[in-house]
């Protein structure tokens, strides 16, 4: 996936989402301040406060996270 597709998903009314990578890892993004986009990399701060830098080509999907009641977040 390219950075521009990821940027489009993250802008224009942020909704919590999950990034999934080619090796099966998942990165939850509950707030827009926890993600930064570069030219070819995505940095995500996890719940422990660690920064994970992911090459955008290894991101296979960006999906809106479901809330605890099973309903997708609002736009």
N, C-alpha and C positions, 0 to 999 in steps of 0.2 A: 504494500500500500504506500502511496506517496504522501508526503507531508501535507500537501494542499488538500487532499481528501480528508485527512485527519483534522486539519484546521477548520474545514467547512463544518464538520460534525461538532467541533468544540465551540464554535462561535455562533452568534445569532440566537441567543437564548440558551444558555448552558443548561444541560441536563446531566445528572450523574451518569457515568458510563464505565464500561469495562473494556480495556484493550487486551486482545488476545494475541499471543506471539506464535511463531512457527514451531517453537519447541514446547508449546502447551501452557506456558505461564500466562497468568492473568493479572492485570494491574487495574485495581479499582480506582476511579477518579471521582471522588464525591464532591469536589469543589474545584473551580477553574484555577485557583491559585496553586494547586498541587501539580500542575503540568506546564511544561515549557517546550516550545517547538523551535528547532533549529532548521538548518537547510536540509539535513538528511537524518537528523536524530530527534528523538522525543525523550525528554527527561520527566520522570514521574516520581514524586515524593510518596513513599509508602507510609503505613500507619505507625511504623517505628521511627519515622523521620529520616530514613535512608533515601538517597537519590539514586534512582535506577535510570541509566541512559540506555535507550533502546534504538537500534538502527531501524528507521521507518520501514525498510524493506522486509523486516522480520515481523512486522505487525500484520496479521491476517484479517483482523476484524475489529471494529469499534461498534459496540452495541450499547444502547441505552440500558442502564441498570434498572432492575425491578426493585420496587420498594418492598418492605416486609409484608405488605398485604397483597403482593403480586401484581400491582398496577404500575406501569411504567411512569417515570417522572414526567412532570409537565414541561412543556417547552417554554 
